[in-house]
Each structure stands twice: as C-alpha cells, then as structure tokens.
Amino acid sequence: RVVIMTAKTKIGMSDLPELGTTDEKPASSFRFPSFKAATDAYHREFILHKLAEFDGNVSRAAEEMGVDRSHLYRRMRNLGIQVNGEKK
C-alpha cells in the first residue's frame, strides 16, 4: 500500500521521484550468447527437473512432458544428460 500526499489534484511523476526514470539501463538478465544456448539451457533444466520428479524414470517423465520416449532420449543425448545406469 502506498499513500501519496500532494496539494495537486493529479499525481504526477514529480510526486514519485524514487520511481522516476533514470539514464541507467537495467542490468540484463540474459547470460546466453545465442537463442540456441538459451533454449538448450531451458530444455536441460526442464528435463532434469522432470527426471528428478520421476526418480530418473524416462518413460514416466516423457509421458508427463507429452513427448515420445525416443524423442526424450535423443534430446537428453544431445544435451549430454545421462540417467543412472545408462551406458555412454
């Protein structure tokens, strides 16, 4: 909640100096050099999360993700993700 007291009938930017614009640009949250690097990082985290959720069961993770198991295995291989007991 915010309370702003002013003698004017309208609140303007001058009444909100701490919220005003600055010449500084916000720091970028992007740390990836390319779109492919960003999407690969997202897919890797998503797949690892789903595998952890299903205790490494690729079939169940694939079903939950709505993809074929073979597609998930191929994507995992491309991203360098291995499941326990999987041969290199």
PyMOL Python script that loads the backbone (N, CA, C, O; Angstrom):
from pymol import cmd

cmd.read_pdbstr("""\
ATOM      1  N   ARG A   1       0.836  -1.176   0.000  1.00  0.00           N
ATOM      2  CA  ARG A   1       0.000   0.000   0.000  1.00  0.00           C
ATOM      3  C   ARG A   1       0.873   1.229   0.000  1.00  0.00           C
ATOM      4  O   ARG A   1       1.945   1.272   0.603  1.00  0.00           O
ATOM      5  N   VAL A   2       0.378   2.213  -0.690  1.00  0.00           N
ATOM      6  CA  VAL A   2       1.124   3.459  -0.806  1.00  0.00           C
ATOM      7  C   VAL A   2       0.187   4.621  -0.529  1.00  0.00           C
ATOM      8  O   VAL A   2      -0.961   4.630  -0.973  1.00  0.00           O
ATOM      9  N   VAL A   3       0.685   5.587   0.200  1.00  0.00           N
ATOM     10  CA  VAL A   3      -0.058   6.826   0.424  1.00  0.00           C
ATOM     11  C   VAL A   3       0.796   7.955  -0.121  1.00  0.00           C
ATOM     12  O   VAL A   3       1.969   8.089   0.227  1.00  0.00           O
ATOM     13  N   ILE A   4       0.199   8.754  -0.970  1.00  0.00           N
ATOM     14  CA  ILE A   4       0.900   9.899  -1.532  1.00  0.00           C
ATOM     15  C   ILE A   4       0.092  11.143  -1.202  1.00  0.00           C
ATOM     16  O   ILE A   4      -1.099  11.235  -1.499  1.00  0.00           O
ATOM     17  N   MET A   5       0.767  12.087  -0.586  1.00  0.00           N
ATOM     18  CA  MET A   5       0.088  13.339  -0.234  1.00  0.00           C
ATOM     19  C   MET A   5       0.623  14.440  -1.130  1.00  0.00           C
ATOM     20  O   MET A   5       1.832  14.639  -1.248  1.00  0.00           O
ATOM     21  N   THR A   6      -0.291  15.141  -1.752  1.00  0.00           N
ATOM     22  CA  THR A   6       0.077  16.248  -2.620  1.00  0.00           C
ATOM     23  C   THR A   6      -1.032  17.293  -2.607  1.00  0.00           C
ATOM     24  O   THR A   6      -2.192  16.978  -2.339  1.00  0.00           O
ATOM     25  N   ALA A   7      -0.674  18.523  -2.895  1.00  0.00           N
ATOM     26  CA  ALA A   7      -1.668  19.595  -2.955  1.00  0.00           C
ATOM     27  C   ALA A   7      -2.354  19.624  -4.320  1.00  0.00           C
ATOM     28  O   ALA A   7      -3.356  20.316  -4.501  1.00  0.00           O
ATOM     29  N   LYS A   8      -1.816  18.879  -5.268  1.00  0.00           N
ATOM     30  CA  LYS A   8      -2.376  18.857  -6.621  1.00  0.00           C
ATOM     31  C   LYS A   8      -3.593  17.936  -6.685  1.00  0.00           C
ATOM     32  O   LYS A   8      -3.834  17.136  -5.782  1.00  0.00           O
ATOM     33  N   THR A   9      -4.338  18.065  -7.754  1.00  0.00           N
ATOM     34  CA  THR A   9      -5.497  17.182  -7.952  1.00  0.00           C
ATOM     35  C   THR A   9      -5.109  15.902  -8.682  1.00  0.00           C
ATOM     36  O   THR A   9      -5.856  14.923  -8.666  1.00  0.00           O
ATOM     37  N   LYS A  10      -3.932  15.909  -9.327  1.00  0.00           N
ATOM     38  CA  LYS A  10      -3.430  14.723 -10.019  1.00  0.00           C
ATOM     39  C   LYS A  10      -2.024  14.413  -9.535  1.00  0.00           C
ATOM     40  O   LYS A  10      -1.228  15.317  -9.280  1.00  0.00           O
ATOM     41  N   ILE A  11      -1.733  13.143  -9.411  1.00  0.00           N
ATOM     42  CA  ILE A  11      -0.385  12.709  -9.035  1.00  0.00           C
ATOM     43  C   ILE A  11       0.426  12.591 -10.314  1.00  0.00           C
ATOM     44  O   ILE A  11       0.000  11.956 -11.278  1.00  0.00           O
ATOM     45  N   GLY A  12       1.588  13.202 -10.312  1.00  0.00           N
ATOM     46  CA  GLY A  12       2.464  13.153 -11.481  1.00  0.00           C
ATOM     47  C   GLY A  12       3.782  12.484 -11.149  1.00  0.00           C
ATOM     48  O   GLY A  12       4.034  12.120 -10.000  1.00  0.00           O
ATOM     49  N   MET A  13       4.621  12.325 -12.159  1.00  0.00           N
ATOM     50  CA  MET A  13       5.926  11.698 -11.964  1.00  0.00           C
ATOM     51  C   MET A  13       6.787  12.487 -10.981  1.00  0.00           C
ATOM     52  O   MET A  13       7.614  11.906 -10.278  1.00  0.00           O
ATOM     53  N   SER A  14       6.602  13.786 -10.927  1.00  0.00           N
ATOM     54  CA  SER A  14       7.400  14.590  -9.998  1.00  0.00           C
ATOM     55  C   SER A  14       7.042  14.278  -8.547  1.00  0.00           C
ATOM     56  O   SER A  14       7.824  14.562  -7.641  1.00  0.00           O
ATOM     57  N   ASP A  15       5.864  13.694  -8.323  1.00  0.00           N
ATOM     58  CA  ASP A  15       5.467  13.293  -6.976  1.00  0.00           C
ATOM     59  C   ASP A  15       6.059  11.939  -6.587  1.00  0.00           C
ATOM     60  O   ASP A  15       5.975  11.524  -5.431  1.00  0.00           O
ATOM     61  N   LEU A  16       6.650  11.267  -7.549  1.00  0.00           N
ATOM     62  CA  LEU A  16       7.212   9.933  -7.323  1.00  0.00           C
ATOM     63  C   LEU A  16       8.683   9.906  -7.726  1.00  0.00           C
ATOM     64  O   LEU A  16       9.053   9.150  -8.624  1.00  0.00           O
ATOM     65  N   PRO A  17       9.518  10.697  -7.097  1.00  0.00           N
ATOM     66  CA  PRO A  17      10.906  10.784  -7.549  1.00  0.00           C
ATOM     67  C   PRO A  17      11.658   9.461  -7.475  1.00  0.00           C
ATOM     68  O   PRO A  17      12.491   9.184  -8.338  1.00  0.00           O
ATOM     69  N   GLU A  18      11.390   8.651  -6.484  1.00  0.00           N
ATOM     70  CA  GLU A  18      12.110   7.380  -6.377  1.00  0.00           C
ATOM     71  C   GLU A  18      11.674   6.381  -7.439  1.00  0.00           C
ATOM     72  O   GLU A  18      12.370   5.395  -7.680  1.00  0.00           O
ATOM     73  N   LEU A  19      10.538   6.618  -8.076  1.00  0.00           N
ATOM     74  CA  LEU A  19      10.067   5.742  -9.136  1.00  0.00           C
ATOM     75  C   LEU A  19      10.306   6.348 -10.511  1.00  0.00           C
ATOM     76  O   LEU A  19       9.944   5.757 -11.529  1.00  0.00           O
ATOM     77  N   GLY A  20      10.911   7.516 -10.537  1.00  0.00           N
ATOM     78  CA  GLY A  20      11.141   8.205 -11.800  1.00  0.00           C
ATOM     79  C   GLY A  20      12.130   7.458 -12.673  1.00  0.00           C
ATOM     80  O   GLY A  20      12.765   6.495 -12.243  1.00  0.00           O
ATOM     81  N   THR A  21      12.247   7.917 -13.897  1.00  0.00           N
ATOM     82  CA  THR A  21      13.170   7.283 -14.828  1.00  0.00           C
ATOM     83  C   THR A  21      14.581   7.770 -14.563  1.00  0.00           C
ATOM     84  O   THR A  21      14.790   8.863 -14.035  1.00  0.00           O
ATOM     85  N   THR A  22      15.526   6.957 -14.930  1.00  0.00           N
ATOM     86  CA  THR A  22      16.937   7.312 -14.811  1.00  0.00           C
ATOM     87  C   THR A  22      17.598   7.064 -16.157  1.00  0.00           C
ATOM     88  O   THR A  22      17.010   6.452 -17.049  1.00  0.00           O
ATOM     89  N   ASP A  23      18.806   7.540 -16.289  1.00  0.00           N
ATOM     90  CA  ASP A  23      19.562   7.303 -17.516  1.00  0.00           C
ATOM     91  C   ASP A  23      20.215   5.931 -17.509  1.00  0.00           C
ATOM     92  O   ASP A  23      20.688   5.458 -18.542  1.00  0.00           O
ATOM     93  N   GLU A  24      20.240   5.293 -16.348  1.00  0.00           N
ATOM     94  CA  GLU A  24      20.869   3.982 -16.247  1.00  0.00           C
ATOM     95  C   GLU A  24      19.991   2.924 -16.891  1.00  0.00           C
ATOM     96  O   GLU A  24      18.768   2.926 -16.750  1.00  0.00           O
ATOM     97  N   LYS A  25      20.650   2.024 -17.601  1.00  0.00           N
ATOM     98  CA  LYS A  25      19.923   0.905 -18.185  1.00  0.00           C
ATOM     99  C   LYS A  25      19.941  -0.231 -17.174  1.00  0.00           C
ATOM    100  O   LYS A  25      20.951  -0.447 -16.504  1.00  0.00           O
ATOM    101  N   PRO A  26      18.839  -0.957 -17.056  1.00  0.00           N
ATOM    102  CA  PRO A  26      18.836  -2.073 -16.111  1.00  0.00           C
ATOM    103  C   PRO A  26      19.804  -3.160 -16.560  1.00  0.00           C
ATOM    104  O   PRO A  26      20.033  -3.360 -17.753  1.00  0.00           O
ATOM    105  N   ALA A  27      20.357  -3.845 -15.591  1.00  0.00           N
ATOM    106  CA  ALA A  27      21.265  -4.944 -15.905  1.00  0.00           C
ATOM    107  C   ALA A  27      20.487  -6.037 -16.621  1.00  0.00           C
ATOM    108  O   ALA A  27      19.368  -6.376 -16.235  1.00  0.00           O
ATOM    109  N   SER A  28      21.079  -6.568 -17.644  1.00  0.00           N
ATOM    110  CA  SER A  28      20.418  -7.619 -18.417  1.00  0.00           C
ATOM    111  C   SER A  28      20.442  -8.925 -17.643  1.00  0.00           C
ATOM    112  O   SER A  28      21.452  -9.288 -17.040  1.00  0.00           O
ATOM    113  N   SER A  29      19.313  -9.628 -17.670  1.00  0.00           N
ATOM    114  CA  SER A  29      19.256 -10.929 -17.015  1.00  0.00           C
ATOM    115  C   SER A  29      19.649 -12.032 -17.988  1.00  0.00           C
ATOM    116  O   SER A  29      19.708 -13.202 -17.611  1.00  0.00           O
ATOM    117  N   PHE A  30      19.920 -11.662 -19.250  1.00  0.00           N
ATOM    118  CA  PHE A  30      20.295 -12.655 -20.245  1.00  0.00           C
ATOM    119  C   PHE A  30      21.783 -12.926 -20.154  1.00  0.00           C
ATOM    120  O   PHE A  30      22.600 -12.006 -20.211  1.00  0.00           O
ATOM    121  N   ARG A  31      22.124 -14.181 -20.013  1.00  0.00           N
ATOM    122  CA  ARG A  31      23.531 -14.542 -19.906  1.00  0.00           C
ATOM    123  C   ARG A  31      23.945 -15.501 -21.008  1.00  0.00           C
ATOM    124  O   ARG A  31      25.018 -16.102 -20.942  1.00  0.00           O
ATOM    125  N   PHE A  32      23.105 -15.647 -22.016  1.00  0.00           N
ATOM    126  CA  PHE A  32      23.372 -16.599 -23.078  1.00  0.00           C
ATOM    127  C   PHE A  32      23.781 -15.863 -24.348  1.00  0.00           C
ATOM    128  O   PHE A  32      23.194 -14.837 -24.691  1.00  0.00           O
ATOM    129  N   PRO A  33      24.780 -16.382 -25.041  1.00  0.00           N
ATOM    130  CA  PRO A  33      25.256 -15.703 -26.242  1.00  0.00           C
ATOM    131  C   PRO A  33      24.336 -15.857 -27.448  1.00  0.00           C
ATOM    132  O   PRO A  33      24.435 -15.090 -28.406  1.00  0.00           O
ATOM    133  N   SER A  34      23.441 -16.842 -27.407  1.00  0.00           N
ATOM    134  CA  SER A  34      22.574 -17.066 -28.561  1.00  0.00           C
ATOM    135  C   SER A  34      21.236 -17.650 -28.124  1.00  0.00           C
ATOM    136  O   SER A  34      21.077 -18.117 -26.996  1.00  0.00           O
ATOM    137  N   PHE A  35      20.288 -17.613 -29.041  1.00  0.00           N
ATOM    138  CA  PHE A  35      18.968 -18.191 -28.791  1.00  0.00           C
ATOM    139  C   PHE A  35      19.096 -19.689 -28.539  1.00  0.00           C
ATOM    140  O   PHE A  35      18.444 -20.218 -27.639  1.00  0.00           O
ATOM    141  N   LYS A  36      19.925 -20.379 -29.318  1.00  0.00           N
ATOM    142  CA  LYS A  36      20.120 -21.824 -29.147  1.00  0.00           C
ATOM    143  C   LYS A  36      20.675 -22.137 -27.766  1.00  0.00           C
ATOM    144  O   LYS A  36      20.222 -23.077 -27.112  1.00  0.00           O
ATOM    145  N   ALA A  37      21.643 -21.365 -27.322  1.00  0.00           N
ATOM    146  CA  ALA A  37      22.217 -21.591 -25.993  1.00  0.00           C
ATOM    147  C   ALA A  37      21.164 -21.392 -24.912  1.00  0.00           C
ATOM    148  O   ALA A  37      21.126 -22.142 -23.937  1.00  0.00           O
ATOM    149  N   ALA A  38      20.314 -20.393 -25.076  1.00  0.00           N
ATOM    150  CA  ALA A  38      19.259 -20.128 -24.089  1.00  0.00           C
ATOM    151  C   ALA A  38      18.228 -21.246 -24.075  1.00  0.00           C
ATOM    152  O   ALA A  38      17.828 -21.705 -23.006  1.00  0.00           O
ATOM    153  N   THR A  39      17.792 -21.690 -25.258  1.00  0.00           N
ATOM    154  CA  THR A  39      16.781 -22.753 -25.296  1.00  0.00           C
ATOM    155  C   THR A  39      17.359 -24.080 -24.828  1.00  0.00           C
ATOM    156  O   THR A  39      16.666 -24.856 -24.170  1.00  0.00           O
ATOM    157  N   ASP A  40      18.613 -24.353 -25.157  1.00  0.00           N
ATOM    158  CA  ASP A  40      19.246 -25.582 -24.665  1.00  0.00           C
ATOM    159  C   ASP A  40      19.319 -25.580 -23.142  1.00  0.00           C
ATOM    160  O   ASP A  40      19.054 -26.599 -22.505  1.00  0.00           O
ATOM    161  N   ALA A  41      19.676 -24.444 -22.560  1.00  0.00           N
ATOM    162  CA  ALA A  41      19.757 -24.347 -21.098  1.00  0.00           C
ATOM    163  C   ALA A  41      18.385 -24.562 -20.473  1.00  0.00           C
ATOM    164  O   ALA A  41      18.261 -25.257 -19.464  1.00  0.00           O
ATOM    165  N   TYR A  42      17.355 -23.968 -21.068  1.00  0.00           N
ATOM    166  CA  TYR A  42      15.991 -24.161 -20.557  1.00  0.00           C
ATOM    167  C   TYR A  42      15.577 -25.624 -20.658  1.00  0.00           C
ATOM    168  O   TYR A  42      15.074 -26.198 -19.692  1.00  0.00           O
ATOM    169  N   HIS A  43      15.788 -26.231 -21.833  1.00  0.00           N
ATOM    170  CA  HIS A  43      15.403 -27.636 -22.020  1.00  0.00           C
ATOM    171  C   HIS A  43      16.153 -28.547 -21.051  1.00  0.00           C
ATOM    172  O   HIS A  43      15.577 -29.480 -20.491  1.00  0.00           O
ATOM    173  N   ARG A  44      17.424 -28.271 -20.862  1.00  0.00           N
ATOM    174  CA  ARG A  44      18.225 -29.083 -19.935  1.00  0.00           C
ATOM    175  C   ARG A  44      17.643 -29.020 -18.519  1.00  0.00           C
ATOM    176  O   ARG A  44      17.448 -30.054 -17.880  1.00  0.00           O
ATOM    177  N   GLU A  45      17.369 -27.820 -18.038  1.00  0.00           N
ATOM    178  CA  GLU A  45      16.812 -27.662 -16.690  1.00  0.00           C
ATOM    179  C   GLU A  45      15.435 -28.315 -16.575  1.00  0.00           C
ATOM    180  O   GLU A  45      15.130 -28.960 -15.572  1.00  0.00           O
ATOM    181  N   PHE A  46      14.609 -28.146 -17.604  1.00  0.00           N
ATOM    182  CA  PHE A  46      13.264 -28.723 -17.598  1.00  0.00           C
ATOM    183  C   PHE A  46      13.331 -30.246 -17.549  1.00  0.00           C
ATOM    184  O   PHE A  46      12.630 -30.878 -16.759  1.00  0.00           O
ATOM    185  N   ILE A  47      14.175 -30.831 -18.395  1.00  0.00           N
ATOM    186  CA  ILE A  47      14.310 -32.288 -18.435  1.00  0.00           C
ATOM    187  C   ILE A  47      14.867 -32.809 -17.120  1.00  0.00           C
ATOM    188  O   ILE A  47      14.361 -33.795 -16.584  1.00  0.00           O
ATOM    189  N   LEU A  48      15.897 -32.165 -16.593  1.00  0.00           N
ATOM    190  CA  LEU A  48      16.470 -32.606 -15.315  1.00  0.00           C
ATOM    191  C   LEU A  48      15.439 -32.532 -14.192  1.00  0.00           C
ATOM    192  O   LEU A  48      15.393 -33.411 -13.331  1.00  0.00           O
ATOM    193  N   HIS A  49      14.620 -31.495 -14.198  1.00  0.00           N
ATOM    194  CA  HIS A  49      13.570 -31.355 -13.187  1.00  0.00           C
ATOM    195  C   HIS A  49      12.567 -32.498 -13.299  1.00  0.00           C
ATOM    196  O   HIS A  49      12.195 -33.099 -12.291  1.00  0.00           O
ATOM    197  N   LYS A  50      12.129 -32.801 -14.519  1.00  0.00           N
ATOM    198  CA  LYS A  50      11.155 -33.882 -14.712  1.00  0.00           C
ATOM    199  C   LYS A  50      11.757 -35.238 -14.360  1.00  0.00           C
ATOM    200  O   LYS A  50      11.077 -36.078 -13.769  1.00  0.00           O
ATOM    201  N   LEU A  51      13.003 -35.463 -14.709  1.00  0.00           N
ATOM    202  CA  LEU A  51      13.649 -36.730 -14.351  1.00  0.00           C
ATOM    203  C   LEU A  51      13.753 -36.871 -12.837  1.00  0.00           C
ATOM    204  O   LEU A  51      13.526 -37.956 -12.300  1.00  0.00           O
ATOM    205  N   ALA A  52      14.088 -35.804 -12.156  1.00  0.00           N
ATOM    206  CA  ALA A  52      14.161 -35.849 -10.692  1.00  0.00           C
ATOM    207  C   ALA A  52      12.783 -36.112 -10.101  1.00  0.00           C
ATOM    208  O   ALA A  52      12.651 -36.860  -9.132  1.00  0.00           O
ATOM    209  N   GLU A  53      11.762 -35.499 -10.682  1.00  0.00           N
ATOM    210  CA  GLU A  53      10.390 -35.674 -10.206  1.00  0.00           C
ATOM    211  C   GLU A  53       9.950 -37.136 -10.294  1.00  0.00           C
ATOM    212  O   GLU A  53       9.181 -37.610  -9.458  1.00  0.00           O
ATOM    213  N   PHE A  54      10.444 -37.848 -11.315  1.00  0.00           N
ATOM    214  CA  PHE A  54      10.052 -39.244 -11.512  1.00  0.00           C
ATOM    215  C   PHE A  54      11.201 -40.205 -11.232  1.00  0.00           C
ATOM    216  O   PHE A  54      11.256 -41.295 -11.801  1.00  0.00           O
ATOM    217  N   ASP A  55      12.112 -39.803 -10.360  1.00  0.00           N
ATOM    218  CA  ASP A  55      13.227 -40.650  -9.909  1.00  0.00           C
ATOM    219  C   ASP A  55      14.006 -41.273 -11.059  1.00  0.00           C
ATOM    220  O   ASP A  55      14.392 -42.440 -10.985  1.00  0.00           O
ATOM    221  N   GLY A  56      14.237 -40.515 -12.111  1.00  0.00           N
ATOM    222  CA  GLY A  56      15.034 -40.988 -13.236  1.00  0.00           C
ATOM    223  C   GLY A  56      14.281 -41.857 -14.228  1.00  0.00           C
ATOM    224  O   GLY A  56      14.885 -42.363 -15.174  1.00  0.00           O
ATOM    225  N   ASN A  57      12.990 -42.043 -14.041  1.00  0.00           N
ATOM    226  CA  ASN A  57      12.189 -42.873 -14.945  1.00  0.00           C
ATOM    227  C   ASN A  57      11.881 -42.067 -16.211  1.00  0.00           C
ATOM    228  O   ASN A  57      11.022 -41.186 -16.214  1.00  0.00           O
ATOM    229  N   VAL A  58      12.605 -42.395 -17.281  1.00  0.00           N
ATOM    230  CA  VAL A  58      12.487 -41.642 -18.528  1.00  0.00           C
ATOM    231  C   VAL A  58      11.107 -41.815 -19.147  1.00  0.00           C
ATOM    232  O   VAL A  58      10.548 -40.856 -19.679  1.00  0.00           O
ATOM    233  N   SER A  59      10.551 -43.010 -19.088  1.00  0.00           N
ATOM    234  CA  SER A  59       9.225 -43.251 -19.672  1.00  0.00           C
ATOM    235  C   SER A  59       8.164 -42.384 -19.008  1.00  0.00           C
ATOM    236  O   SER A  59       7.343 -41.770 -19.689  1.00  0.00           O
ATOM    237  N   ARG A  60       8.181 -42.334 -17.692  1.00  0.00           N
ATOM    238  CA  ARG A  60       7.188 -41.525 -16.972  1.00  0.00           C
ATOM    239  C   ARG A  60       7.408 -40.035 -17.205  1.00  0.00           C
ATOM    240  O   ARG A  60       6.451 -39.275 -17.351  1.00  0.00           O
ATOM    241  N   ALA A  61       8.675 -39.621 -17.240  1.00  0.00           N
ATOM    242  CA  ALA A  61       8.979 -38.209 -17.496  1.00  0.00           C
ATOM    243  C   ALA A  61       8.505 -37.814 -18.894  1.00  0.00           C
ATOM    244  O   ALA A  61       7.912 -36.749 -19.070  1.00  0.00           O
ATOM    245  N   ALA A  62       8.764 -38.664 -19.885  1.00  0.00           N
ATOM    246  CA  ALA A  62       8.340 -38.380 -21.259  1.00  0.00           C
ATOM    247  C   ALA A  62       6.825 -38.288 -21.345  1.00  0.00           C
ATOM    248  O   ALA A  62       6.288 -37.398 -22.004  1.00  0.00           O
ATOM    249  N   GLU A  63       6.136 -39.207 -20.680  1.00  0.00           N
ATOM    250  CA  GLU A  63       4.676 -39.187 -20.682  1.00  0.00           C
ATOM    251  C   GLU A  63       4.154 -37.882 -20.076  1.00  0.00           C
ATOM    252  O   GLU A  63       3.251 -37.253 -20.628  1.00  0.00           O
ATOM    253  N   GLU A  64       4.718 -37.485 -18.955  1.00  0.00           N
ATOM    254  CA  GLU A  64       4.307 -36.246 -18.290  1.00  0.00           C
ATOM    255  C   GLU A  64       4.584 -35.022 -19.169  1.00  0.00           C
ATOM    256  O   GLU A  64       3.810 -34.065 -19.177  1.00  0.00           O
ATOM    257  N   MET A  65       5.700 -35.067 -19.910  1.00  0.00           N
ATOM    258  CA  MET A  65       6.086 -33.955 -20.770  1.00  0.00           C
ATOM    259  C   MET A  65       5.309 -33.944 -22.087  1.00  0.00           C
ATOM    260  O   MET A  65       5.311 -32.940 -22.800  1.00  0.00           O
ATOM    261  N   GLY A  66       4.651 -35.046 -22.407  1.00  0.00           N
ATOM    262  CA  GLY A  66       3.882 -35.118 -23.649  1.00  0.00           C
ATOM    263  C   GLY A  66       4.725 -35.357 -24.883  1.00  0.00           C
ATOM    264  O   GLY A  66       4.373 -34.915 -25.977  1.00  0.00           O
ATOM    265  N   VAL A  67       5.855 -36.063 -24.710  1.00  0.00           N
ATOM    266  CA  VAL A  67       6.724 -36.391 -25.849  1.00  0.00           C
ATOM    267  C   VAL A  67       6.992 -37.889 -25.863  1.00  0.00           C
ATOM    268  O   VAL A  67       6.848 -38.567 -24.845  1.00  0.00           O
ATOM    269  N   ASP A  68       7.386 -38.398 -27.029  1.00  0.00           N
ATOM    270  CA  ASP A  68       7.756 -39.809 -27.124  1.00  0.00           C
ATOM    271  C   ASP A  68       9.044 -40.050 -26.348  1.00  0.00           C
ATOM    272  O   ASP A  68       9.911 -39.181 -26.266  1.00  0.00           O
ATOM    273  N   ARG A  69       9.150 -41.234 -25.787  1.00  0.00           N
ATOM    274  CA  ARG A  69      10.340 -41.596 -25.020  1.00  0.00           C
ATOM    275  C   ARG A  69      11.592 -41.498 -25.891  1.00  0.00           C
ATOM    276  O   ARG A  69      12.636 -41.033 -25.433  1.00  0.00           O
ATOM    277  N   SER A  70      11.484 -41.940 -27.157  1.00  0.00           N
ATOM    278  CA  SER A  70      12.643 -41.884 -28.057  1.00  0.00           C
ATOM    279  C   SER A  70      13.087 -40.435 -28.290  1.00  0.00           C
ATOM    280  O   SER A  70      14.282 -40.156 -28.381  1.00  0.00           O
ATOM    281  N   HIS A  71      12.133 -39.528 -28.385  1.00  0.00           N
ATOM    282  CA  HIS A  71      12.465 -38.105 -28.554  1.00  0.00           C
ATOM    283  C   HIS A  71      13.188 -37.578 -27.313  1.00  0.00           C
ATOM    284  O   HIS A  71      14.166 -36.837 -27.418  1.00  0.00           O
ATOM    285  N   LEU A  72      12.695 -37.967 -26.145  1.00  0.00           N
ATOM    286  CA  LEU A  72      13.324 -37.508 -24.905  1.00  0.00           C
ATOM    287  C   LEU A  72      14.746 -38.048 -24.791  1.00  0.00           C
ATOM    288  O   LEU A  72      15.660 -37.314 -24.415  1.00  0.00           O
ATOM    289  N   TYR A  73      14.939 -39.333 -25.114  1.00  0.00           N
ATOM    290  CA  TYR A  73      16.291 -39.901 -25.078  1.00  0.00           C
ATOM    291  C   TYR A  73      17.224 -39.162 -26.047  1.00  0.00           C
ATOM    292  O   TYR A  73      18.367 -38.860 -25.705  1.00  0.00           O
ATOM    293  N   ARG A  74      16.733 -38.876 -27.249  1.00  0.00           N
ATOM    294  CA  ARG A  74      17.550 -38.167 -28.239  1.00  0.00           C
ATOM    295  C   ARG A  74      17.911 -36.766 -27.733  1.00  0.00           C
ATOM    296  O   ARG A  74      19.053 -36.326 -27.859  1.00  0.00           O
ATOM    297  N   ARG A  75      16.930 -36.081 -27.166  1.00  0.00           N
ATOM    298  CA  ARG A  75      17.176 -34.728 -26.643  1.00  0.00           C
ATOM    299  C   ARG A  75      18.161 -34.779 -25.480  1.00  0.00           C
ATOM    300  O   ARG A  75      19.040 -33.925 -25.364  1.00  0.00           O
ATOM    301  N   MET A  76      18.007 -35.784 -24.619  1.00  0.00           N
ATOM    302  CA  MET A  76      18.929 -35.941 -23.492  1.00  0.00           C
ATOM    303  C   MET A  76      20.350 -36.176 -23.997  1.00  0.00           C
ATOM    304  O   MET A  76      21.304 -35.595 -23.481  1.00  0.00           O
ATOM    305  N   ARG A  77      20.484 -37.033 -25.011  1.00  0.00           N
ATOM    306  CA  ARG A  77      21.807 -37.319 -25.563  1.00  0.00           C
ATOM    307  C   ARG A  77      22.420 -36.036 -26.138  1.00  0.00           C
ATOM    308  O   ARG A  77      23.598 -35.755 -25.917  1.00  0.00           O
ATOM    309  N   ASN A  78      21.618 -35.263 -26.873  1.00  0.00           N
ATOM    310  CA  ASN A  78      22.120 -34.014 -27.460  1.00  0.00           C
ATOM    311  C   ASN A  78      22.528 -32.993 -26.403  1.00  0.00           C
ATOM    312  O   ASN A  78      23.419 -32.176 -26.636  1.00  0.00           O
ATOM    313  N   LEU A  79      21.877 -33.041 -25.242  1.00  0.00           N
ATOM    314  CA  LEU A  79      22.183 -32.103 -24.161  1.00  0.00           C
ATOM    315  C   LEU A  79      23.205 -32.656 -23.172  1.00  0.00           C
ATOM    316  O   LEU A  79      23.590 -31.972 -22.223  1.00  0.00           O
ATOM    317  N   GLY A  80      23.646 -33.899 -23.394  1.00  0.00           N
ATOM    318  CA  GLY A  80      24.641 -34.502 -22.508  1.00  0.00           C
ATOM    319  C   GLY A  80      24.082 -34.956 -21.174  1.00  0.00           C
ATOM    320  O   GLY A  80      24.810 -35.017 -20.183  1.00  0.00           O
ATOM    321  N   ILE A  81      22.793 -35.277 -21.138  1.00  0.00           N
ATOM    322  CA  ILE A  81      22.152 -35.737 -19.905  1.00  0.00           C
ATOM    323  C   ILE A  81      22.156 -37.253 -19.895  1.00  0.00           C
ATOM    324  O   ILE A  81      21.716 -37.888 -20.853  1.00  0.00           O
ATOM    325  N   GLN A  82      22.654 -37.834 -18.810  1.00  0.00           N
ATOM    326  CA  GLN A  82      22.658 -39.285 -18.659  1.00  0.00           C
ATOM    327  C   GLN A  82      21.835 -39.673 -17.450  1.00  0.00           C
ATOM    328  O   GLN A  82      21.833 -38.986 -16.428  1.00  0.00           O
ATOM    329  N   VAL A  83      21.135 -40.788 -17.585  1.00  0.00           N
ATOM    330  CA  VAL A  83      20.365 -41.334 -16.475  1.00  0.00           C
ATOM    331  C   VAL A  83      21.226 -42.397 -15.820  1.00  0.00           C
ATOM    332  O   VAL A  83      21.994 -43.080 -16.497  1.00  0.00           O
ATOM    333  N   ASN A  84      21.104 -42.542 -14.501  1.00  0.00           N
ATOM    334  CA  ASN A  84      21.882 -43.558 -13.785  1.00  0.00           C
ATOM    335  C   ASN A  84      21.758 -44.904 -14.472  1.00  0.00           C
ATOM    336  O   ASN A  84      20.659 -45.324 -14.834  1.00  0.00           O
ATOM    337  N   GLY A  85      22.883 -45.582 -14.651  1.00  0.00           N
ATOM    338  CA  GLY A  85      22.893 -46.899 -15.266  1.00  0.00           C
ATOM    339  C   GLY A  85      22.966 -46.861 -16.785  1.00  0.00           C
ATOM    340  O   GLY A  85      23.081 -47.911 -17.417  1.00  0.00           O
ATOM    341  N   GLU A  86      22.903 -45.695 -17.376  1.00  0.00           N
ATOM    342  CA  GLU A  86      22.955 -45.575 -18.833  1.00  0.00           C
ATOM    343  C   GLU A  86      24.396 -45.648 -19.298  1.00  0.00           C
ATOM    344  O   GLU A  86      25.280 -45.022 -18.711  1.00  0.00           O
ATOM    345  N   LYS A  87      24.632 -46.413 -20.355  1.00  0.00           N
ATOM    346  CA  LYS A  87      25.980 -46.524 -20.913  1.00  0.00           C
ATOM    347  C   LYS A  87      26.271 -45.329 -21.793  1.00  0.00           C
ATOM    348  O   LYS A  87      25.369 -44.773 -22.420  1.00  0.00           O
ATOM    349  N   LYS A  88      27.540 -44.932 -21.838  1.00  0.00           N
ATOM    350  CA  LYS A  88      27.948 -43.786 -22.670  1.00  0.00           C
ATOM    351  C   LYS A  88      28.001 -44.176 -24.124  1.00  0.00           C
ATOM    352  O   LYS A  88      28.323 -43.347 -24.974  1.00  0.00           O
TER     353      LYS A  88
END
""", "prot")
cmd.dss("prot")
cmd.show_as("cartoon", "prot")
cmd.util.cbc("prot")
cmd.orient("prot")
